[in-house]
Amino acid sequence: MARISLGEKTIYLSGEEFTLVVCVEAIEKIDARWGNVVGAIEACSRPPLDTLVYLIRHGTGIGQREAEDLKVKIIKEGILNATIQVIEYLNLCLNPSGKERGSGDEDDASGE
């Protein structure tokens, strides 16, 4: 099955750009590891080098071989700086449409 993008978040690590794609496959990997996206956000609260590597790998689709390189880039960028960017990606996974409740875009449930 092709990776169909529902949204993208570009992050920057040590001057290099990575595009994390919101797609069903990435969300399924997140769910399998943490139960859901909120669980992944909670995991990001515990200086999460391995968590960041996992999420960036599966968001970008890069392979296991690049994981060690990714660790170095995250550390050079700063774990906190990388974490903030990855949490923005996870928030996008929770709401890829960008629509907010109460904005008048949803259907009226009462049928009026």
N, C-alpha and C positions, 0 to 999 in steps of 0.2 A: 504494500500500500504506500502510495506517495505521501510525503509530508506536506499536508495542505496547511498553509499559514493562515492563522486566525489573527495574527498580529506579530509585531517584532519589537524588540528592545535592543538597542545598540549599547554595549558597555565598552569601557576603555580600561585596559590593563597594561601598564608600562608603555604607554604610547601606541599600543596595538588595539585595533577595533575588532570586536566580536559581536556578531548579530545573533541574539537568542530568539528563536522562533517559537511562538505559542502555537502548538499543534496538538492533536489528540495523542500522538505517540509520546511527546514530552510529558504531557499531563498524566498519562498512564504510568510512565516511569516514576514520576513524583509520587503518585498515589501508591504505587507498589512499595516504595521505600518508606514513606512517612505517613501513609494512610490517606492523606489529602494535601492540597496546596497549603492550607493553614498549618498543618504539621510541619511542612518544609519551612514556612516562615518562622515558626517557633524554633526549629533547629538552627536557624541563622542567628539566634540570639546567644549562642554559646561559642565564641570565636571558632568558626566552622570551616577550616581549610578544606577538609575532605568533602564537606557539604557543598561548599562553593565549587570545587572541582567537579563534583557529580552534576550539579545543576547546570553549570556552564557547558560541560561536555554534552549533556543530553539536550540542552537548549540549542546548541550550535550544530550538533551532529558530529563533532570531531571525535576521533578515535582514542582508544586507550593509550596508544603510544605517545600522544601529545599531552597526556595528563601530567607527567612530571614537569614538562615545560610550562604548563599552565600553573602549577603550584608556584614556580619561581615568579611568574608574571603577577600572580595575585599578591605574593609577599612584597614584591617591589612596589606595586600600586598601593598596598596597605590593605590589610584584611578588612578593616572597617570600611574603607572607601569601596572595595569590591562588594562587600556585603550590602551596602546601601543600594548599589546598582542592581544586584541580583534580587533584592526584595522588590524593587520596582518592577522587574520582570515577573516575579511571582504574583504581584498585584494585578498585572496585566493578564496573567493566566486565569485569575479569578473573574475578571470582567473584560474579555477581549473586545467587546463591542464598544466599551467606553461609556455606555449609557448609564445614567444615574436614575435610581428610583425616584419617582415624584417629579420627573422632568416633563411629564405629559406625553411621553413617547409610547408608554405601554397602553394596552387595550384596557378599557373600563370593564372591570370584572362584573359589574352590575348589569351590563348590557344596555345601559341608558345612553 
